Amino acid sequence: MKRLHLLPPLLIIAAVIVLALHGPIVQWPDYHRFADARGLPGLPNAPDVLSNLGFAAVALWGWATLAPRRHEPALAFGWPGWALFLAALLLTAFGSSWYHLAPDNFRLLFDRLPIALACAGLLAGVYADTHGYVHGRTLSVLLALAAIGAVLWWYATELRGAGDLRPYVLLQTAPLVLVPLWQAIRRAPRVERIAFAAAIGCYVLAKFAELRDAQLLAAVGFVSGHTLKHLLATAAAALVVLGVRLRVDALRRSG
């Protein structure tokens, strides 16, 4: 078990080396061309715009259910990270909706920034919860700065004609690997681990749907892959909040 503690930092180091050797990860040329361009009066690309409202709903629900418990021992360390996660979810609803009204790289910047901040908050919240890290606020700030830097790096390199998504990809991928490892190493409550596993499953399906945008719309006729991505990512965020709530309740009962 002691050796298992070394696995998360070793994986991070390995991922950084692999990405450095890989070279720039570029955004595909027709990224802004989404399959579902149906609109409503005064609202272009309505399905991709409106499907972001779920992020705001989850953010508000998460704040209502977790903020009153933020001083409990089970949540006190991780609360700065979870507050960042919830705030970023709310910003994602606005940023992604604004982007999908008229997709381009500048608007995409304000879509990716809150997504990166949500990943930073998730990492900070889980790490502080599982390790009893007393400087949760400092950790959250440092990860938030790293998230902002990752997105600004992409945008700056994109302006130079050679966009590089490597830091952003690393930030999005890290929670899928590190969160289950931290929970296993620190023996997080089973209910929380199940909820997070379900959230990871939803997120993986969301990325798959994103890559099959037009194919899914052609197959089912009423929802595109990108719209479905938003809905699955919203479900993943809701499962994360549920997992934290279940852990807090479980530890309160056992205590």
GIPE-V428809 format. One record per residue. N is the residue number from 1. PHI is phi in whole degrees, -180 to 180 (NA if undefined). PSI is psi in degrees with one decimal (NA if undefined). NEAR is the number of other C-alpha atoms within 10 Angstrom. Layout:
# GIPE-V428809
n:N phi:PHI psi:PSI near:NEAR
n:N phi:PHI psi:PSI near:NEAR
This chain:
# GIPE-V428809
n:1 phi:NA psi:-36.1 near:8
n:2 phi:-63 psi:-38.8 near:7
n:3 phi:-67 psi:-29.6 near:6
n:4 phi:-63 psi:-27.6 near:11
n:5 phi:-64 psi:-24.5 near:14
n:6 phi:-81 psi:-15.2 near:10
n:7 phi:-64 psi:-47.1 near:15
n:8 phi:-57 psi:-50.9 near:17
n:9 phi:-65 psi:-34.1 near:11
n:10 phi:-65 psi:-38.5 near:11
n:11 phi:-67 psi:-39.1 near:14
n:12 phi:-63 psi:-46.2 near:15
n:13 phi:-61 psi:-44.6 near:11
n:14 phi:-62 psi:-41.4 near:12
n:15 phi:-64 psi:-40.9 near:15
n:16 phi:-63 psi:-42.0 near:15
n:17 phi:-65 psi:-45.0 near:11
n:18 phi:-62 psi:-44.4 near:11
n:19 phi:-67 psi:-36.1 near:15
n:20 phi:-64 psi:-41.7 near:12
n:21 phi:-73 psi:-29.1 near:9
n:22 phi:-66 psi:-36.3 near:10
n:23 phi:92 psi:175.7 near:11
n:24 phi:-55 psi:139.7 near:16
n:25 phi:-101 psi:113.2 near:16
n:26 phi:-96 psi:154.1 near:15
n:27 phi:-78 psi:133.8 near:14
n:28 phi:-65 psi:148.3 near:8
n:29 phi:-58 psi:-37.4 near:7
n:30 phi:-101 psi:33.4 near:7
n:31 phi:-56 psi:-37.7 near:10
n:32 phi:-83 psi:2.1 near:15
n:33 phi:-97 psi:97.0 near:12
n:34 phi:-95 psi:153.0 near:18
n:35 phi:-71 psi:-37.1 near:20
n:36 phi:-100 psi:100.7 near:21
n:37 phi:-103 psi:16.3 near:14
n:38 phi:-64 psi:141.1 near:11
n:39 phi:-127 psi:169.1 near:14
n:40 phi:-115 psi:165.6 near:9
n:41 phi:-53 psi:116.7 near:6
n:42 phi:78 psi:5.6 near:7
n:43 phi:-136 psi:92.6 near:12
n:44 phi:-71 psi:155.9 near:15
n:45 phi:52 psi:44.3 near:20
n:46 phi:-56 psi:-45.9 near:19
n:47 phi:-60 psi:-43.3 near:23
n:48 phi:-71 psi:-27.4 near:29
n:49 phi:-77 psi:-52.7 near:23
n:50 phi:-71 psi:-25.6 near:16
n:51 phi:-69 psi:-6.0 near:19
n:52 phi:-84 psi:-12.6 near:26
n:53 phi:-63 psi:-26.0 near:19
n:54 phi:-61 psi:-32.6 near:22
n:55 phi:-62 psi:-40.2 near:26
n:56 phi:-66 psi:-40.6 near:20
n:57 phi:-62 psi:-44.1 near:16
n:58 phi:-66 psi:-39.8 near:23
n:59 phi:-62 psi:-45.2 near:25
n:60 phi:-68 psi:-41.3 near:15
n:61 phi:-64 psi:-43.1 near:16
n:62 phi:-61 psi:-41.9 near:24
n:63 phi:-65 psi:-41.1 near:18
n:64 phi:-65 psi:-33.6 near:11
n:65 phi:-92 psi:-25.2 near:15
n:66 phi:-103 psi:-36.5 near:20
n:67 phi:-57 psi:-41.5 near:14
n:68 phi:-64 psi:-17.0 near:9
n:69 phi:-104 psi:9.2 near:17
n:70 phi:-66 psi:-20.0 near:19
n:71 phi:-94 psi:-3.7 near:12
n:72 phi:-71 psi:147.1 near:13
n:73 phi:-55 psi:-33.0 near:14
n:74 phi:-71 psi:-14.9 near:21
n:75 phi:-127 psi:-14.1 near:24
n:76 phi:-60 psi:-43.7 near:18
n:77 phi:-66 psi:-43.6 near:26
n:78 phi:-87 psi:-7.2 near:31
n:79 phi:-57 psi:-42.3 near:26
n:80 phi:-56 psi:-40.0 near:22
n:81 phi:-67 psi:-42.4 near:31
n:82 phi:-69 psi:-34.4 near:32
n:83 phi:-63 psi:-41.0 near:23
n:84 phi:-64 psi:-43.5 near:24
n:85 phi:-59 psi:-46.7 near:30
n:86 phi:-69 psi:-40.8 near:26
n:87 phi:-63 psi:-39.6 near:20
n:88 phi:-67 psi:-35.8 near:25
n:89 phi:-61 psi:-43.3 near:29
n:90 phi:-64 psi:-42.0 near:23
n:91 phi:-66 psi:-32.5 near:22
n:92 phi:-62 psi:-39.8 near:27
n:93 phi:-58 psi:-41.9 near:26
n:94 phi:-77 psi:-46.1 near:19
n:95 phi:-65 psi:-43.6 near:23
n:96 phi:-71 psi:-37.7 near:28
n:97 phi:-62 psi:-44.8 near:24
n:98 phi:-63 psi:-41.1 near:17
n:99 phi:-61 psi:-45.2 near:21
n:100 phi:-74 psi:-12.8 near:23
n:101 phi:-65 psi:-36.5 near:17
n:102 phi:-156 psi:78.0 near:14
n:103 phi:-60 psi:128.9 near:17
n:104 phi:-159 psi:176.5 near:13
n:105 phi:-67 psi:-36.6 near:15
n:106 phi:-64 psi:-46.5 near:11
n:107 phi:-67 psi:-32.7 near:17
n:108 phi:-62 psi:-30.8 near:19
n:109 phi:-55 psi:-40.7 near:17
n:110 phi:-86 psi:-4.4 near:19
n:111 phi:-86 psi:-45.5 near:22
n:112 phi:-76 psi:-31.3 near:22
n:113 phi:-58 psi:-52.3 near:23
n:114 phi:-68 psi:-30.6 near:27
n:115 phi:-63 psi:-44.2 near:26
n:116 phi:-63 psi:-39.2 near:27
n:117 phi:-67 psi:-34.6 near:31
n:118 phi:-64 psi:-41.1 near:29
n:119 phi:-63 psi:-40.7 near:26
n:120 phi:-63 psi:-44.1 near:30
n:121 phi:-64 psi:-39.4 near:30
n:122 phi:-63 psi:-46.2 near:25
n:123 phi:-62 psi:-44.2 near:26
n:124 phi:-66 psi:-42.5 near:30
n:125 phi:-64 psi:-47.0 near:29
n:126 phi:-68 psi:-42.7 near:26
n:127 phi:-62 psi:-46.5 near:22
n:128 phi:-65 psi:-39.0 near:25
n:129 phi:-65 psi:-43.1 near:26
n:130 phi:-83 psi:-23.3 near:19
n:131 phi:-108 psi:-5.7 near:14
n:132 phi:64 psi:36.8 near:16
n:133 phi:-73 psi:117.1 near:18
n:134 phi:-76 psi:-19.3 near:13
n:135 phi:-102 psi:53.0 near:12
n:136 phi:-61 psi:-33.9 near:22
n:137 phi:-67 psi:-43.5 near:20
n:138 phi:-62 psi:-43.9 near:14
n:139 phi:-61 psi:-42.3 near:22
n:140 phi:-64 psi:-42.3 near:27
n:141 phi:-64 psi:-44.4 near:18
n:142 phi:-64 psi:-42.9 near:13
n:143 phi:-69 psi:-35.1 near:22
n:144 phi:-64 psi:-41.5 near:24
n:145 phi:-64 psi:-39.4 near:14
n:146 phi:-64 psi:-38.9 near:18
n:147 phi:-64 psi:-45.4 near:26
n:148 phi:-62 psi:-42.0 near:18
n:149 phi:-62 psi:-37.5 near:16
n:150 phi:-64 psi:-41.9 near:22
n:151 phi:-73 psi:-41.4 near:27
n:152 phi:-65 psi:-33.6 near:18
n:153 phi:-61 psi:-46.1 near:18
n:154 phi:-59 psi:-47.7 near:24
n:155 phi:-67 psi:-40.3 near:20
n:156 phi:-65 psi:-42.7 near:13
n:157 phi:-70 psi:-30.8 near:15
n:158 phi:-65 psi:-40.1 near:16
n:159 phi:-64 psi:-27.3 near:12
n:160 phi:-86 psi:1.5 near:9
n:161 phi:88 psi:7.9 near:10
n:162 phi:-142 psi:64.0 near:15
n:163 phi:-56 psi:139.0 near:18
n:164 phi:-129 psi:113.5 near:21
n:165 phi:-96 psi:7.3 near:21
n:166 phi:-57 psi:-49.7 near:21
n:167 phi:-62 psi:-38.4 near:22
n:168 phi:-66 psi:-42.0 near:24
n:169 phi:-63 psi:-41.9 near:15
n:170 phi:-61 psi:-42.9 near:15
n:171 phi:-66 psi:-38.8 near:22
n:172 phi:-72 psi:-32.0 near:17
n:173 phi:-83 psi:-31.8 near:13
n:174 phi:-53 psi:-46.2 near:17
n:175 phi:-62 psi:-29.5 near:19
n:176 phi:-65 psi:-27.5 near:19
n:177 phi:-102 psi:-46.3 near:13
n:178 phi:-72 psi:-39.7 near:19
n:179 phi:-60 psi:-51.0 near:22
n:180 phi:-61 psi:-35.8 near:18
n:181 phi:-65 psi:-48.5 near:16
n:182 phi:-60 psi:-40.8 near:22
n:183 phi:-66 psi:-38.8 near:20
n:184 phi:-69 psi:-43.5 near:17
n:185 phi:-64 psi:-41.0 near:17
n:186 phi:-93 psi:3.9 near:15
n:187 phi:54 psi:56.3 near:11
n:188 phi:-63 psi:154.3 near:16
n:189 phi:-54 psi:143.6 near:17
n:190 phi:-60 psi:-37.9 near:15
n:191 phi:-63 psi:-37.8 near:16
n:192 phi:-70 psi:-40.3 near:22
n:193 phi:-65 psi:-37.7 near:20
n:194 phi:-66 psi:-43.7 near:15
n:195 phi:-62 psi:-41.5 near:21
n:196 phi:-70 psi:-36.4 near:25
n:197 phi:-62 psi:-42.0 near:19
n:198 phi:-64 psi:-38.6 near:17
n:199 phi:-64 psi:-42.6 near:25
n:200 phi:-63 psi:-40.4 near:22
n:201 phi:-60 psi:-43.9 near:15
n:202 phi:-63 psi:-39.7 near:21
n:203 phi:-68 psi:-40.2 near:22
n:204 phi:-63 psi:-43.4 near:17
n:205 phi:-62 psi:-36.1 near:17
n:206 phi:-63 psi:-43.4 near:24
n:207 phi:-66 psi:-37.2 near:17
n:208 phi:-63 psi:-44.2 near:15
n:209 phi:-62 psi:-39.0 near:21
n:210 phi:-59 psi:-38.9 near:19
n:211 phi:-77 psi:-11.5 near:14
n:212 phi:-119 psi:40.5 near:18
n:213 phi:-55 psi:-61.9 near:21
n:214 phi:-70 psi:-37.0 near:19
n:215 phi:-62 psi:-41.7 near:14
n:216 phi:-69 psi:-38.7 near:20
n:217 phi:-65 psi:-40.6 near:18
n:218 phi:-67 psi:-33.1 near:15
n:219 phi:-77 psi:-42.4 near:10
n:220 phi:-105 psi:-25.4 near:9
n:221 phi:86 psi:-15.4 near:11
n:222 phi:-124 psi:-11.9 near:11
n:223 phi:-144 psi:135.6 near:18
n:224 phi:-90 psi:168.6 near:25
n:225 phi:-64 psi:-35.7 near:25
n:226 phi:-73 psi:-40.1 near:26
n:227 phi:-61 psi:-43.0 near:27
n:228 phi:-63 psi:-35.2 near:24
n:229 phi:-57 psi:-46.2 near:26
n:230 phi:-60 psi:-43.2 near:27
n:231 phi:-67 psi:-41.4 near:21
n:232 phi:-69 psi:-37.7 near:22
n:233 phi:-67 psi:-35.4 near:24
n:234 phi:-63 psi:-43.0 near:27
n:235 phi:-62 psi:-39.6 near:20
n:236 phi:-62 psi:-44.5 near:25
n:237 phi:-63 psi:-40.3 near:27
n:238 phi:-64 psi:-38.2 near:21
n:239 phi:-67 psi:-34.7 near:22
n:240 phi:-62 psi:-48.4 near:25
n:241 phi:-61 psi:-43.4 near:26
n:242 phi:-61 psi:-42.0 near:21
n:243 phi:-61 psi:-42.3 near:23
n:244 phi:-65 psi:-44.3 near:27
n:245 phi:-61 psi:-43.5 near:19
n:246 phi:-65 psi:-37.4 near:17
n:247 phi:-66 psi:-45.5 near:21
n:248 phi:-60 psi:-44.7 near:20
n:249 phi:-65 psi:-41.0 near:14
n:250 phi:-65 psi:-43.6 near:16
n:251 phi:-70 psi:-30.7 near:14
n:252 phi:-66 psi:-42.1 near:12
n:253 phi:-68 psi:-39.9 near:8
n:254 phi:-74 psi:-23.2 near:6
n:255 phi:-83 psi:NA near:6
